Amino acid sequence: MAVSIRQAKVLLRKDMKTKLSAIPDRIKAIQSQIVTRKVLALPVFQTSRRVSVYLSMKSEVSTDALVQHILNANKACFIPRYDGVGMSMVRLASWQDYQDLPETKWKIKQPPVDEQREDALDTGGLDVILTPGVAFTPQGVRCGHGKGYYDNYLHQCEERGKKPVTVALAFREQICADIPTTEADHNIDYVIYPTDREIQDALKDVT
């Protein structure tokens, strides 16, 4: 069963990669703006003080505006740092700090692994994690990139007794009716994505 689920996820990731590459940049930007507005309106986000946010790639909902908002709102902003084995969430000091971050070979901005930064798990945990992924159901089932980084990190949070609220950011095309899962997969608390109507209305506003 585990093998067939793994194979199903591989096929889903392949299919989603094709779908995402076909979305025009203009539509991605519009969808990202809608998602950003929805996240900012979430009560759990508004009351949060310590927030982790992924630094987006071209194939993901853009988080640039959210990073700026978190910093401007004087919330503690944490970002992922991958070391090839696991993932930690480390403090981002400012927008200038963000702009100065180097890129990995996957074109993801992140601090150098050997650079000293505040680690969220060592200083009080996180209130909210803004989560990327490959595909989601509206009910919160998530398919990631297959490395298990976020599932493992959430398990660490639970072991420390502070489970953050998880908020996934998705393009409309990433929403699926069903996704195969295993016991290691963590469900997401909120999946934020644009409806077809919201996208159509936004397109009318810019034409």
Sequence and secondary structure as in RCSB ss.txt:
>XXXX:A:sequence
MAVSIRQAKVLLRKDMKTKLSAIPDRIKAIQSQIVTRKVLALPVFQTSRRVSVYLSMKSEVSTDALVQHILNANK
ACFIPRYDGVGMSMVRLASWQDYQDLPETKWKIKQPPVDEQREDALDTGGLDVILTPGVAFTPQGVRCGHGKGYY
DNYLHQCEERGKKPVTVALAFREQICADIPTTEADHNIDYVIYPTDREIQDALKDVT
>XXXX:A:secstr
 HHHHHHHHHHHHHHHHHHHHTS HHHHHHHHHHHHHHHHH HHHHT SEEEE    TTS   HHHHHHHHHTT 
EEEEEEE SS EEEEEE  HHHHHH  B TTS B   TTS   BGGGTT  SEEEE  SEE TTS EE  SS HH
HHHHHHHHHTT   EEEEE  GGGB S     TT    SEEE   HHHHHHHHHHH 
